[in-house]
Amino acid sequence: MIILANHVYIITGVSSGLGAEMAKQLLREGNEVIGLSRTNNEDIGRQSAEGKFTFYPVDLVRIKQLTPVLQPIIANIDSGSLDSITLINNAASVTPLKEIQDCTDEEILNNVQLNIAAPMLLTSAFIRLTSNWHARRVVNISSGSAKYPAPSMSLYCSAKAALNMFSRSVGMEQGQEPNAVQLFAIDPGMVDTPMQRTARESDMALSAFFAAQKAEGNLVEPARVARQIIHFISSPVLKNGDVYQVSAME
Ligand SMILES: NC(=O)c1ccc[n+]([C@@H]2O[C@H](COP(=O)([O-])OP(=O)(O)OC[C@H]3O[C@@H](n4cnc5c(N)ncnc54)[C@H](OP(=O)(O)O)[C@@H]3O)[C@@H](O)[C@H]2O)c1
């Protein structure tokens, strides 16, 4: 009898771009994927008869709903037969792409809630709700924007910088004990996804830079980046709390 390993991945922002590609590849490898985003992507569930996909429609801006959403998801997982569980905080939005005085209060709050408050709340709830489980991981999808200030992108850059520091601090909290939650941030580099289209089609001055990246072939296919991330996060030599770059994973 073949006994399949039981690895569960909870992925936010599963409907498009990098999130969708990570979900498809994990399903093809026979894993269980639980996807969270506002819209479903029917393609993902059709990927494989081996893996199991469950979709939850969630607006991650509505941050007070996040712990109540995660609680029954975790409660429904049979931790006794589990080999590992991984939360991938991937959902994000690059908008609003405007100078800060031109952003409405609602745009500012939506960006901060989605890009940094949601990963913080989900990480906190995940660690608490799985406290007696083993082989737990949190992967925070960061960005080069965490390190490079950019006009009209102050909210996105700030949120990603905060996500890196959050990952480093919580990594220190967890330490290197055998049962610690392994937590790290990954900068995926420039990936050819709808987020890139939003940046190059915007009317901010930097849109020309993003258009040039596309025109010059500098964007990497999301399937390739997804493959690198999935392979990388299974590595036993990762240091808790570190921030890694996909470009260094070749
Ligand atoms: N593409 C790049 O070049 C690049 C570079 C550096 C870092 N990153 C990072 O990589 C990650 C994935 O980005 P991507 O390029 O794949 O972006 P994408 O194609 O725009 O996908 C974003 C995902 O986030 C979800 N999302 C957006 N707002 C949401 C909300 N309010 N509630 C729930 N889900 C929401 C979207 O789903 P719904 O619309 O269905 O909700 C979608 O599934 C992000 O963290 C991004 O910052 C990307």
The ligand as a Tripos MOL2 file, in Angstrom:
@<TRIPOS>MOLECULE
LIG
   48    52     1     0     0
SMALL
NO_CHARGES

@<TRIPOS>ATOM
      1 N1          4.7350   40.3400   -9.4170 N.am      1 LIG1
      2 C1          5.8910   40.8290   -8.9730 C.2       1 LIG1
      3 O1          6.7450   41.2910   -9.7490 O.2       1 LIG1
      4 C2          6.1740   40.8290   -7.5020 C.ar      1 LIG1
      5 C3          7.3900   41.3800   -7.0820 C.ar      1 LIG1
      6 C4          7.6990   41.3740   -5.7350 C.ar      1 LIG1
      7 C5          6.8160   40.8270   -4.8390 C.ar      1 LIG1
      8 N2          5.6240   40.3150   -5.2610 N.ar      1 LIG1
      9 C6          4.7380   39.7560   -4.2570 C.3       1 LIG1
     10 O2          4.2900   38.4850   -4.6610 O.3       1 LIG1
     11 C7          2.9940   38.2340   -4.0910 C.3       1 LIG1
     12 C8          2.0440   37.7670   -5.1700 C.3       1 LIG1
     13 O3          1.8990   38.8460   -6.0880 O.3       1 LIG1
     14 P1          1.3930   38.6240   -7.5880 P.3       1 LIG1
     15 O4          2.3230   39.3620   -8.4340 O.co2     1 LIG1
     16 O5          1.1080   37.1960   -7.8380 O.co2     1 LIG1
     17 O6          0.0350   39.4700   -7.5210 O.3       1 LIG1
     18 P2         -1.3760   39.2920   -8.2490 P.3       1 LIG1
     19 O7         -1.2660   38.4960   -9.4770 O.co2     1 LIG1
     20 O8         -1.9380   40.6680   -8.3170 O.co2     1 LIG1
     21 O9         -2.2080   38.4290   -7.1810 O.3       1 LIG1
     22 C9         -2.5810   38.9790   -5.9640 C.3       1 LIG1
     23 C10        -3.4390   37.9840   -5.2150 C.3       1 LIG1
     24 O10        -3.8410   38.6120   -3.9860 O.3       1 LIG1
     25 C11        -5.2530   38.4840   -3.8590 C.3       1 LIG1
     26 N3         -5.8310   39.6370   -3.1640 N.ar      1 LIG1
     27 C12        -5.7200   40.9430   -3.4970 C.ar      1 LIG1
     28 N4         -6.4800   41.6790   -2.6670 N.ar      1 LIG1
     29 C13        -7.0900   40.8120   -1.8220 C.ar      1 LIG1
     30 C14        -8.0150   40.9560   -0.7600 C.ar      1 LIG1
     31 N5         -8.4940   42.1580   -0.3920 N.pl3     1 LIG1
     32 N6         -8.4360   39.8430   -0.1040 N.ar      1 LIG1
     33 C15        -7.9870   38.6150   -0.4790 C.ar      1 LIG1
     34 N7         -7.1080   38.4130   -1.4590 N.ar      1 LIG1
     35 C16        -6.6720   39.5120   -2.1380 C.ar      1 LIG1
     36 C17        -5.7830   38.4250   -5.2880 C.3       1 LIG1
     37 O11        -7.0060   37.7000   -5.3040 O.3       1 LIG1
     38 P3         -8.4630   38.3540   -5.4310 P.3       1 LIG1
     39 O12        -8.3540   39.5650   -6.2950 O.co2     1 LIG1
     40 O13        -9.2740   37.2320   -6.0160 O.co2     1 LIG1
     41 O14        -8.8820   38.6490   -4.0310 O.co2     1 LIG1
     42 C18        -4.6990   37.6070   -5.9840 C.3       1 LIG1
     43 O15        -4.9570   36.2250   -5.8180 O.3       1 LIG1
     44 C19         2.5850   39.5360   -3.4130 C.3       1 LIG1
     45 O16         2.8780   39.4670   -2.0290 O.3       1 LIG1
     46 C20         3.4780   40.5720   -4.0600 C.3       1 LIG1
     47 O17         3.6820   41.6900   -3.2310 O.3       1 LIG1
     48 C21         5.2870   40.3030   -6.5730 C.ar      1 LIG1
@<TRIPOS>BOND
     1     1     2 1
     2     2     3 2
     3     2     4 1
     4     4     5 ar
     5     4    48 ar
     6     5     6 ar
     7     6     7 ar
     8     7     8 ar
     9     8     9 1
    10     8    48 ar
    11     9    10 1
    12     9    46 1
    13    10    11 1
    14    11    12 1
    15    11    44 1
    16    12    13 1
    17    13    14 1
    18    14    15 2
    19    14    16 1
    20    14    17 1
    21    17    18 1
    22    18    19 2
    23    18    20 1
    24    18    21 1
    25    21    22 1
    26    22    23 1
    27    23    24 1
    28    23    42 1
    29    24    25 1
    30    25    26 1
    31    25    36 1
    32    26    27 ar
    33    26    35 ar
    34    27    28 ar
    35    28    29 ar
    36    29    30 ar
    37    29    35 ar
    38    30    31 1
    39    30    32 ar
    40    32    33 ar
    41    33    34 ar
    42    34    35 ar
    43    36    37 1
    44    36    42 1
    45    37    38 1
    46    38    39 2
    47    38    40 1
    48    38    41 1
    49    42    43 1
    50    44    45 1
    51    44    46 1
    52    46    47 1
@<TRIPOS>SUBSTRUCTURE
     1 LIG1         1 GROUP 0 **** ****
